[in-house]
Every structure is written in C-alpha cells, then in structure tokens.
Amino acid sequence: MVKMKTKLKVDLHIHSLEGVKYNSSGNPVELIIDVASQQGFDVISITDHDVVTYDKYLADYAAERGIVLIPGIEATINKKHVLLYNFDFSNQHINTFDDIKKYKDDNNLCLAPHPFYPASTSLLGYFDRNRAVFDGLEFCHFYSKQINFNKKAIEKSLEYNLPLVGMSDTHIISQLGATYSLVEAEKNIKAVIQAIKSGKVTVVSQPLDLLRLGEISLKLLKGDALNFIIKKRLTGK
C-alpha cells in the first residue's frame, strides 16, 4: 500500500512571463512547472500582477507532473499588493478590501505578500486596518542575516494568531525553492487552503548572503528598466 503524503511542498507566490503582455523577462509557465516538479513541489500558484495565469491546459500540464496548480493573482488593491487564491476570478470583480470581504469564503484564501518591506506596493499600515481579510502573511525569501524585513511579519503573525507562509516571490527562475512551505494536507486545492487557514504550515527558509541579494536586486532592476522601455514603446505612456 502506498502511504499518502501529508506534508506537501508548497510555493504560492510565483510570477511568469505570460502574465504581462509587454514583459521582456520572466519564465514561461511550463518551465516554472517543470523546475518545480524537479524540485519536488506538490503545490504551486502562478500569481501574476493583476492577471490570472491559469486555465485547464496549465492545470493539466501541472497535474501530469505531480503538481496541483492553484488559481491565483497578485492583485493591486488601493495601490497595495494582495495575494488572492481560488476566488471566482471570472465573475467576482475585486477592486477594494471590501470586495475581498464580500467574496471571501472557506474555499478561497487571502495572503499578505512582503507586507512590511520598504516598497510602495507593500501593505504597511493597510495590513492592520484590513486585518480581517487576511488568512496569513508571507515570509519572503528575499532577506539576509543582516537585512530582514520579515521580522515585523513574524510579530504580526504572533499578534493576530495568523500563519506565516513561506514563499519565493519568484521573478527569476533561480529564486524558486529559496523559501517555501510544508503544508500538512491532502493533495487538493480545498484541503491545502483549509490547512493554511488552520495554521498547519511550516516555513522552510535560509537567509541569503549579501552577494546573492545584490545579484537578485540587479537582475530585477534590469528587468524593470527593460519592461518600462517596452511598455513605453507599445503604449506610448
């Protein structure tokens, strides 16, 4: 008899090439799924900015490689980033924190990505003001022993009794696997979401050295600059 796996390797914050029409860099979803499979992931989500990168083809492609693909998006709400999973993205128009409250149920999930990092899209004070919509906070891979903006997320996790969820926020394929979660659940979307909400999640992470932080930063800045130029040429804005 095959013993059912109960601790699933999970990353729910991954970006792809397909999610941005004028993107100059990034990774095809199939490549992400292939690498995730090679690394032994059981569950992932592609969370592109304000675009749902999910369909039957991608779900089947992932399933053939032993991966459950959860529909997700990194939505911009009040100019802040929020991670949403398994909402009815075709019919539920989510533009405000009140919209998230309206459509939240047992089968979907809302997480706070890099909530206290020094970026204009981080939640910062919006997290406390809208605490009721969140089921957990991200523990992001981008930190070192010397620089760690996850510390406040840890404090808020304890204060509000919310789980920390380890995620990579992958934009460059080499980031995948740097930080992830082990989730104690059966291998299906509903079970994983309910397990995270119940706190049955363990963060697996190691701090990066300063050289690696610098390398990632330079690659991301280069990609952002190229994306800006391409967008300007395509849209004139």
ChimeraX commands (.cxc) that place a marker at each C-alpha (Angstrom):
marker #1 position 0.00,0.00,0.00 radius 0.5
marker #1 position 1.28,3.48,-0.94 radius 0.5
marker #1 position 1.37,5.80,2.06 radius 0.5
marker #1 position -0.44,9.07,1.39 radius 0.5
marker #1 position 1.84,12.09,1.57 radius 0.5
marker #1 position 0.71,14.54,4.24 radius 0.5
marker #1 position 3.41,17.22,4.24 radius 0.5
marker #1 position 3.23,18.96,0.89 radius 0.5
marker #1 position 5.96,21.19,-0.54 radius 0.5
marker #1 position 4.20,24.41,-1.50 radius 0.5
marker #1 position 5.02,27.80,-3.06 radius 0.5
marker #1 position 2.11,30.15,-3.69 radius 0.5
marker #1 position 3.94,33.27,-4.94 radius 0.5
marker #1 position 5.45,32.82,-8.40 radius 0.5
marker #1 position 5.47,35.18,-11.39 radius 0.5
marker #1 position 5.55,34.19,-15.06 radius 0.5
marker #1 position 6.30,35.61,-18.48 radius 0.5
marker #1 position 2.71,35.11,-19.66 radius 0.5
marker #1 position 1.26,37.39,-17.03 radius 0.5
marker #1 position 2.48,40.67,-18.53 radius 0.5
marker #1 position 1.88,41.39,-22.19 radius 0.5
marker #1 position 4.87,43.72,-22.53 radius 0.5
marker #1 position 7.23,41.81,-20.27 radius 0.5
marker #1 position 10.82,41.48,-21.51 radius 0.5
marker #1 position 11.88,38.89,-18.96 radius 0.5
marker #1 position 10.36,36.13,-16.92 radius 0.5
marker #1 position 9.66,32.46,-17.26 radius 0.5
marker #1 position 7.10,30.51,-19.30 radius 0.5
marker #1 position 4.65,28.74,-17.02 radius 0.5
marker #1 position 5.62,25.35,-18.43 radius 0.5
marker #1 position 9.25,25.98,-17.45 radius 0.5
marker #1 position 8.20,27.01,-13.94 radius 0.5
marker #1 position 6.14,23.85,-13.58 radius 0.5
marker #1 position 8.97,21.68,-14.92 radius 0.5
marker #1 position 11.51,23.18,-12.49 radius 0.5
marker #1 position 9.02,22.95,-9.62 radius 0.5
marker #1 position 8.49,19.29,-10.43 radius 0.5
marker #1 position 12.24,18.67,-10.49 radius 0.5
marker #1 position 12.49,20.30,-7.06 radius 0.5
marker #1 position 9.75,18.08,-5.64 radius 0.5
marker #1 position 6.99,20.65,-5.26 radius 0.5
marker #1 position 3.48,19.31,-4.73 radius 0.5
marker #1 position 1.51,22.55,-4.99 radius 0.5
marker #1 position 2.24,25.91,-6.62 radius 0.5
marker #1 position 0.36,29.01,-7.73 radius 0.5
marker #1 position 1.22,31.45,-10.51 radius 0.5
marker #1 position 0.40,34.87,-9.08 radius 0.5
marker #1 position 0.98,37.43,-11.81 radius 0.5
marker #1 position 0.21,41.09,-11.21 radius 0.5
marker #1 position -3.50,41.79,-11.84 radius 0.5
marker #1 position -3.70,38.89,-14.32 radius 0.5
marker #1 position -4.92,35.36,-13.67 radius 0.5
marker #1 position -2.49,32.95,-15.35 radius 0.5
marker #1 position -4.48,29.75,-15.04 radius 0.5
marker #1 position -6.50,27.54,-17.36 radius 0.5
marker #1 position -7.29,23.88,-17.90 radius 0.5
marker #1 position -4.23,23.34,-20.08 radius 0.5
marker #1 position -1.87,24.63,-17.38 radius 0.5
marker #1 position -3.69,22.75,-14.62 radius 0.5
marker #1 position -3.44,19.52,-16.63 radius 0.5
marker #1 position 0.21,20.20,-17.52 radius 0.5
marker #1 position 0.97,20.58,-13.80 radius 0.5
marker #1 position -1.08,17.52,-12.82 radius 0.5
marker #1 position 0.83,15.36,-15.33 radius 0.5
marker #1 position 3.99,16.33,-13.42 radius 0.5
marker #1 position 2.53,15.63,-9.99 radius 0.5
marker #1 position 1.71,19.25,-9.12 radius 0.5
marker #1 position -1.57,20.81,-8.04 radius 0.5
marker #1 position -1.88,24.28,-9.59 radius 0.5
marker #1 position -4.00,26.72,-7.55 radius 0.5
marker #1 position -5.52,29.68,-9.44 radius 0.5
marker #1 position -4.10,32.89,-8.02 radius 0.5
marker #1 position -3.33,36.54,-8.61 radius 0.5
marker #1 position -1.29,39.30,-7.01 radius 0.5
marker #1 position -3.98,41.96,-7.09 radius 0.5
marker #1 position -3.43,45.68,-6.68 radius 0.5
marker #1 position -5.86,47.00,-4.07 radius 0.5
marker #1 position -5.57,50.69,-3.14 radius 0.5
marker #1 position -2.15,50.61,-4.85 radius 0.5
marker #1 position -1.06,47.81,-2.50 radius 0.5
marker #1 position -0.37,44.16,-3.37 radius 0.5
marker #1 position -2.62,41.39,-2.07 radius 0.5
marker #1 position -2.43,37.67,-2.91 radius 0.5
marker #1 position -5.78,36.04,-3.73 radius 0.5
marker #1 position -6.34,32.34,-4.40 radius 0.5
marker #1 position -9.24,30.29,-5.74 radius 0.5
marker #1 position -11.70,33.16,-5.98 radius 0.5
marker #1 position -14.16,33.13,-8.88 radius 0.5
marker #1 position -11.98,35.48,-10.91 radius 0.5
marker #1 position -14.35,35.36,-13.90 radius 0.5
marker #1 position -17.35,36.81,-12.02 radius 0.5
marker #1 position -16.03,38.39,-8.85 radius 0.5
marker #1 position -14.69,41.88,-9.51 radius 0.5
marker #1 position -12.30,42.60,-6.67 radius 0.5
marker #1 position -11.07,46.18,-6.58 radius 0.5
marker #1 position -11.27,47.07,-2.88 radius 0.5
marker #1 position -10.69,45.48,0.51 radius 0.5
marker #1 position -14.47,45.49,0.97 radius 0.5
marker #1 position -14.77,43.41,-2.20 radius 0.5
marker #1 position -12.40,40.83,-0.71 radius 0.5
marker #1 position -14.57,40.67,2.43 radius 0.5
marker #1 position -17.67,40.26,0.27 radius 0.5
marker #1 position -16.36,37.28,-1.66 radius 0.5
marker #1 position -14.27,35.51,0.99 radius 0.5
marker #1 position -15.37,32.00,1.94 radius 0.5
marker #1 position -13.94,28.71,3.18 radius 0.5
marker #1 position -12.69,27.74,-0.28 radius 0.5
marker #1 position -10.53,30.77,-1.04 radius 0.5
marker #1 position -7.50,32.36,0.55 radius 0.5
marker #1 position -6.06,35.85,1.02 radius 0.5
marker #1 position -2.41,36.37,1.99 radius 0.5
marker #1 position -0.33,39.49,2.65 radius 0.5
marker #1 position 2.76,39.47,0.37 radius 0.5
marker #1 position 6.02,41.04,1.65 radius 0.5
marker #1 position 3.74,43.15,3.90 radius 0.5
marker #1 position 6.37,45.28,5.65 radius 0.5
marker #1 position 9.10,45.53,3.03 radius 0.5
marker #1 position 10.11,49.11,2.12 radius 0.5
marker #1 position 8.22,49.28,-1.18 radius 0.5
marker #1 position 5.33,51.47,-2.29 radius 0.5
marker #1 position 3.19,48.39,-3.03 radius 0.5
marker #1 position 3.73,46.76,0.38 radius 0.5
marker #1 position 0.74,46.86,2.70 radius 0.5
marker #1 position 2.43,48.50,5.70 radius 0.5
marker #1 position -0.35,50.26,7.66 radius 0.5
marker #1 position -3.04,48.85,5.38 radius 0.5
marker #1 position -2.44,45.44,6.91 radius 0.5
marker #1 position -3.64,46.40,10.39 radius 0.5
marker #1 position -6.55,48.43,9.03 radius 0.5
marker #1 position -7.73,45.49,6.93 radius 0.5
marker #1 position -6.54,42.62,9.10 radius 0.5
marker #1 position -9.93,40.85,8.84 radius 0.5
marker #1 position -9.46,39.97,5.15 radius 0.5
marker #1 position -6.13,38.19,5.61 radius 0.5
marker #1 position -5.65,34.49,6.33 radius 0.5
marker #1 position -1.88,34.72,6.70 radius 0.5
marker #1 position 1.31,36.65,5.97 radius 0.5
marker #1 position 4.16,35.90,3.61 radius 0.5
marker #1 position 7.61,35.06,4.88 radius 0.5
marker #1 position 9.54,36.18,1.80 radius 0.5
marker #1 position 12.80,34.61,0.58 radius 0.5
marker #1 position 14.50,37.98,-0.03 radius 0.5
marker #1 position 16.42,38.57,3.19 radius 0.5
marker #1 position 19.78,38.00,4.85 radius 0.5
marker #1 position 21.11,37.73,8.39 radius 0.5
marker #1 position 21.86,41.44,8.26 radius 0.5
marker #1 position 18.72,42.66,6.46 radius 0.5
marker #1 position 15.38,41.01,7.19 radius 0.5
marker #1 position 12.11,42.82,6.58 radius 0.5
marker #1 position 10.20,39.66,7.54 radius 0.5
marker #1 position 10.69,40.44,11.23 radius 0.5
marker #1 position 7.57,42.59,11.51 radius 0.5
marker #1 position 5.55,39.94,9.66 radius 0.5
marker #1 position 6.63,37.47,12.34 radius 0.5
marker #1 position 5.49,39.91,15.05 radius 0.5
marker #1 position 2.10,40.43,13.40 radius 0.5
marker #1 position 1.70,36.69,12.91 radius 0.5
marker #1 position 2.03,36.23,16.65 radius 0.5
marker #1 position -0.11,39.26,17.49 radius 0.5
marker #1 position -3.06,38.18,15.33 radius 0.5
marker #1 position -2.51,34.41,15.53 radius 0.5
marker #1 position -2.14,34.19,11.76 radius 0.5
marker #1 position 0.12,31.70,9.98 radius 0.5
marker #1 position 3.36,32.65,8.26 radius 0.5
marker #1 position 3.55,31.18,4.77 radius 0.5
marker #1 position 6.99,30.73,3.23 radius 0.5
marker #1 position 7.06,31.81,-0.42 radius 0.5
marker #1 position 9.68,32.74,-3.01 radius 0.5
marker #1 position 8.05,35.63,-4.91 radius 0.5
marker #1 position 9.88,34.18,-7.89 radius 0.5
marker #1 position 10.59,36.51,-10.79 radius 0.5
marker #1 position 13.88,34.83,-11.75 radius 0.5
marker #1 position 13.75,31.05,-12.01 radius 0.5
marker #1 position 16.76,30.62,-9.72 radius 0.5
marker #1 position 14.68,32.12,-6.88 radius 0.5
marker #1 position 12.34,29.13,-6.92 radius 0.5
marker #1 position 12.97,26.87,-3.95 radius 0.5
marker #1 position 14.79,29.51,-1.88 radius 0.5
marker #1 position 11.87,29.69,0.56 radius 0.5
marker #1 position 8.75,27.53,0.62 radius 0.5
marker #1 position 6.22,25.95,2.96 radius 0.5
marker #1 position 5.42,22.46,4.14 radius 0.5
marker #1 position 1.65,22.16,4.45 radius 0.5
marker #1 position 0.01,19.25,6.25 radius 0.5
marker #1 position -2.92,18.43,4.00 radius 0.5
marker #1 position -4.32,16.09,1.41 radius 0.5
marker #1 position -3.16,16.94,-2.08 radius 0.5
marker #1 position -6.02,19.04,-3.43 radius 0.5
marker #1 position -6.83,22.75,-3.58 radius 0.5
marker #1 position -9.54,22.82,-0.92 radius 0.5
marker #1 position -7.50,20.82,1.60 radius 0.5
marker #1 position -4.38,22.97,1.13 radius 0.5
marker #1 position -6.32,26.21,1.58 radius 0.5
marker #1 position -8.06,24.95,4.71 radius 0.5
marker #1 position -4.77,23.66,6.15 radius 0.5
marker #1 position -3.08,27.02,5.68 radius 0.5
marker #1 position -6.00,28.80,7.31 radius 0.5
marker #1 position -5.72,26.38,10.23 radius 0.5
marker #1 position -2.01,27.09,10.62 radius 0.5
marker #1 position -0.84,23.65,9.51 radius 0.5
marker #1 position 2.08,25.22,7.68 radius 0.5
marker #1 position 5.82,25.31,8.35 radius 0.5
marker #1 position 8.23,27.80,6.74 radius 0.5
marker #1 position 11.39,26.33,5.20 radius 0.5
marker #1 position 13.96,29.03,4.56 radius 0.5
marker #1 position 17.60,30.07,4.84 radius 0.5
marker #1 position 18.88,33.66,4.70 radius 0.5
marker #1 position 20.69,34.68,1.54 radius 0.5
marker #1 position 24.20,36.05,1.65 radius 0.5
marker #1 position 24.66,39.71,0.71 radius 0.5
marker #1 position 26.22,38.84,-2.65 radius 0.5
marker #1 position 23.17,36.80,-3.64 radius 0.5
marker #1 position 20.86,39.61,-2.51 radius 0.5
marker #1 position 22.80,42.01,-4.71 radius 0.5
marker #1 position 22.70,39.68,-7.72 radius 0.5
marker #1 position 18.93,39.27,-7.47 radius 0.5
marker #1 position 18.40,43.01,-6.99 radius 0.5
marker #1 position 20.44,43.87,-10.09 radius 0.5
marker #1 position 18.58,41.33,-12.24 radius 0.5
marker #1 position 15.20,42.60,-11.06 radius 0.5
marker #1 position 16.17,46.24,-11.63 radius 0.5
marker #1 position 17.42,45.41,-15.12 radius 0.5
marker #1 position 14.15,43.62,-15.89 radius 0.5
marker #1 position 12.10,46.54,-14.56 radius 0.5
marker #1 position 14.04,49.01,-16.73 radius 0.5
marker #1 position 13.53,46.91,-19.87 radius 0.5
marker #1 position 9.85,46.44,-19.07 radius 0.5
marker #1 position 9.42,50.21,-18.72 radius 0.5
marker #1 position 11.03,50.83,-22.12 radius 0.5
marker #1 position 8.94,48.14,-23.84 radius 0.5
marker #1 position 5.71,49.39,-22.23 radius 0.5
marker #1 position 6.54,52.94,-23.33 radius 0.5
marker #1 position 7.07,51.85,-26.92 radius 0.5
marker #1 position 3.94,49.70,-27.04 radius 0.5
marker #1 position 1.54,52.01,-25.25 radius 0.5
marker #1 position 3.08,55.45,-25.63 radius 0.5
marker #1 position 2.53,56.01,-21.89 radius 0.5
marker link #1:1,2 radius 0.2
marker link #1:2,3 radius 0.2
marker link #1:3,4 radius 0.2
marker link #1:4,5 radius 0.2
marker link #1:5,6 radius 0.2
marker link #1:6,7 radius 0.2
marker link #1:7,8 radius 0.2
marker link #1:8,9 radius 0.2
marker link #1:9,10 radius 0.2
marker link #1:10,11 radius 0.2
marker link #1:11,12 radius 0.2
marker link #1:12,13 radius 0.2
marker link #1:13,14 radius 0.2
marker link #1:14,15 radius 0.2
marker link #1:15,16 radius 0.2
marker link #1:16,17 radius 0.2
marker link #1:17,18 radius 0.2
marker link #1:18,19 radius 0.2
marker link #1:19,20 radius 0.2
marker link #1:20,21 radius 0.2
marker link #1:21,22 radius 0.2
marker link #1:22,23 radius 0.2
marker link #1:23,24 radius 0.2
marker link #1:24,25 radius 0.2
marker link #1:25,26 radius 0.2
marker link #1:26,27 radius 0.2
marker link #1:27,28 radius 0.2
marker link #1:28,29 radius 0.2
marker link #1:29,30 radius 0.2
marker link #1:30,31 radius 0.2
marker link #1:31,32 radius 0.2
marker link #1:32,33 radius 0.2
marker link #1:33,34 radius 0.2
marker link #1:34,35 radius 0.2
marker link #1:35,36 radius 0.2
marker link #1:36,37 radius 0.2
marker link #1:37,38 radius 0.2
marker link #1:38,39 radius 0.2
marker link #1:39,40 radius 0.2
marker link #1:40,41 radius 0.2
marker link #1:41,42 radius 0.2
marker link #1:42,43 radius 0.2
marker link #1:43,44 radius 0.2
marker link #1:44,45 radius 0.2
marker link #1:45,46 radius 0.2
marker link #1:46,47 radius 0.2
marker link #1:47,48 radius 0.2
marker link #1:48,49 radius 0.2
marker link #1:49,50 radius 0.2
marker link #1:50,51 radius 0.2
marker link #1:51,52 radius 0.2
marker link #1:52,53 radius 0.2
marker link #1:53,54 radius 0.2
marker link #1:54,55 radius 0.2
marker link #1:55,56 radius 0.2
marker link #1:56,57 radius 0.2
marker link #1:57,58 radius 0.2
marker link #1:58,59 radius 0.2
marker link #1:59,60 radius 0.2
marker link #1:60,61 radius 0.2
marker link #1:61,62 radius 0.2
marker link #1:62,63 radius 0.2
marker link #1:63,64 radius 0.2
marker link #1:64,65 radius 0.2
marker link #1:65,66 radius 0.2
marker link #1:66,67 radius 0.2
marker link #1:67,68 radius 0.2
marker link #1:68,69 radius 0.2
marker link #1:69,70 radius 0.2
marker link #1:70,71 radius 0.2
marker link #1:71,72 radius 0.2
marker link #1:72,73 radius 0.2
marker link #1:73,74 radius 0.2
marker link #1:74,75 radius 0.2
marker link #1:75,76 radius 0.2
marker link #1:76,77 radius 0.2
marker link #1:77,78 radius 0.2
marker link #1:78,79 radius 0.2
marker link #1:79,80 radius 0.2
marker link #1:80,81 radius 0.2
marker link #1:81,82 radius 0.2
marker link #1:82,83 radius 0.2
marker link #1:83,84 radius 0.2
marker link #1:84,85 radius 0.2
marker link #1:85,86 radius 0.2
marker link #1:86,87 radius 0.2
marker link #1:87,88 radius 0.2
marker link #1:88,89 radius 0.2
marker link #1:89,90 radius 0.2
marker link #1:90,91 radius 0.2
marker link #1:91,92 radius 0.2
marker link #1:92,93 radius 0.2
marker link #1:93,94 radius 0.2
marker link #1:94,95 radius 0.2
marker link #1:95,96 radius 0.2
marker link #1:96,97 radius 0.2
marker link #1:97,98 radius 0.2
marker link #1:98,99 radius 0.2
marker link #1:99,100 radius 0.2
marker link #1:100,101 radius 0.2
marker link #1:101,102 radius 0.2
marker link #1:102,103 radius 0.2
marker link #1:103,104 radius 0.2
marker link #1:104,105 radius 0.2
marker link #1:105,106 radius 0.2
marker link #1:106,107 radius 0.2
marker link #1:107,108 radius 0.2
marker link #1:108,109 radius 0.2
marker link #1:109,110 radius 0.2
marker link #1:110,111 radius 0.2
marker link #1:111,112 radius 0.2
marker link #1:112,113 radius 0.2
marker link #1:113,114 radius 0.2
marker link #1:114,115 radius 0.2
marker link #1:115,116 radius 0.2
marker link #1:116,117 radius 0.2
marker link #1:117,118 radius 0.2
marker link #1:118,119 radius 0.2
marker link #1:119,120 radius 0.2
marker link #1:120,121 radius 0.2
marker link #1:121,122 radius 0.2
marker link #1:122,123 radius 0.2
marker link #1:123,124 radius 0.2
marker link #1:124,125 radius 0.2
marker link #1:125,126 radius 0.2
marker link #1:126,127 radius 0.2
marker link #1:127,128 radius 0.2
marker link #1:128,129 radius 0.2
marker link #1:129,130 radius 0.2
marker link #1:130,131 radius 0.2
marker link #1:131,132 radius 0.2
marker link #1:132,133 radius 0.2
marker link #1:133,134 radius 0.2
marker link #1:134,135 radius 0.2
marker link #1:135,136 radius 0.2
marker link #1:136,137 radius 0.2
marker link #1:137,138 radius 0.2
marker link #1:138,139 radius 0.2
marker link #1:139,140 radius 0.2
marker link #1:140,141 radius 0.2
marker link #1:141,142 radius 0.2
marker link #1:142,143 radius 0.2
marker link #1:143,144 radius 0.2
marker link #1:144,145 radius 0.2
marker link #1:145,146 radius 0.2
marker link #1:146,147 radius 0.2
marker link #1:147,148 radius 0.2
marker link #1:148,149 radius 0.2
marker link #1:149,150 radius 0.2
marker link #1:150,151 radius 0.2
marker link #1:151,152 radius 0.2
marker link #1:152,153 radius 0.2
marker link #1:153,154 radius 0.2
marker link #1:154,155 radius 0.2
marker link #1:155,156 radius 0.2
marker link #1:156,157 radius 0.2
marker link #1:157,158 radius 0.2
marker link #1:158,159 radius 0.2
marker link #1:159,160 radius 0.2
marker link #1:160,161 radius 0.2
marker link #1:161,162 radius 0.2
marker link #1:162,163 radius 0.2
marker link #1:163,164 radius 0.2
marker link #1:164,165 radius 0.2
marker link #1:165,166 radius 0.2
marker link #1:166,167 radius 0.2
marker link #1:167,168 radius 0.2
marker link #1:168,169 radius 0.2
marker link #1:169,170 radius 0.2
marker link #1:170,171 radius 0.2
marker link #1:171,172 radius 0.2
marker link #1:172,173 radius 0.2
marker link #1:173,174 radius 0.2
marker link #1:174,175 radius 0.2
marker link #1:175,176 radius 0.2
marker link #1:176,177 radius 0.2
marker link #1:177,178 radius 0.2
marker link #1:178,179 radius 0.2
marker link #1:179,180 radius 0.2
marker link #1:180,181 radius 0.2
marker link #1:181,182 radius 0.2
marker link #1:182,183 radius 0.2
marker link #1:183,184 radius 0.2
marker link #1:184,185 radius 0.2
marker link #1:185,186 radius 0.2
marker link #1:186,187 radius 0.2
marker link #1:187,188 radius 0.2
marker link #1:188,189 radius 0.2
marker link #1:189,190 radius 0.2
marker link #1:190,191 radius 0.2
marker link #1:191,192 radius 0.2
marker link #1:192,193 radius 0.2
marker link #1:193,194 radius 0.2
marker link #1:194,195 radius 0.2
marker link #1:195,196 radius 0.2
marker link #1:196,197 radius 0.2
marker link #1:197,198 radius 0.2
marker link #1:198,199 radius 0.2
marker link #1:199,200 radius 0.2
marker link #1:200,201 radius 0.2
marker link #1:201,202 radius 0.2
marker link #1:202,203 radius 0.2
marker link #1:203,204 radius 0.2
marker link #1:204,205 radius 0.2
marker link #1:205,206 radius 0.2
marker link #1:206,207 radius 0.2
marker link #1:207,208 radius 0.2
marker link #1:208,209 radius 0.2
marker link #1:209,210 radius 0.2
marker link #1:210,211 radius 0.2
marker link #1:211,212 radius 0.2
marker link #1:212,213 radius 0.2
marker link #1:213,214 radius 0.2
marker link #1:214,215 radius 0.2
marker link #1:215,216 radius 0.2
marker link #1:216,217 radius 0.2
marker link #1:217,218 radius 0.2
marker link #1:218,219 radius 0.2
marker link #1:219,220 radius 0.2
marker link #1:220,221 radius 0.2
marker link #1:221,222 radius 0.2
marker link #1:222,223 radius 0.2
marker link #1:223,224 radius 0.2
marker link #1:224,225 radius 0.2
marker link #1:225,226 radius 0.2
marker link #1:226,227 radius 0.2
marker link #1:227,228 radius 0.2
marker link #1:228,229 radius 0.2
marker link #1:229,230 radius 0.2
marker link #1:230,231 radius 0.2
marker link #1:231,232 radius 0.2
marker link #1:232,233 radius 0.2
marker link #1:233,234 radius 0.2
marker link #1:234,235 radius 0.2
marker link #1:235,236 radius 0.2
marker link #1:236,237 radius 0.2
view
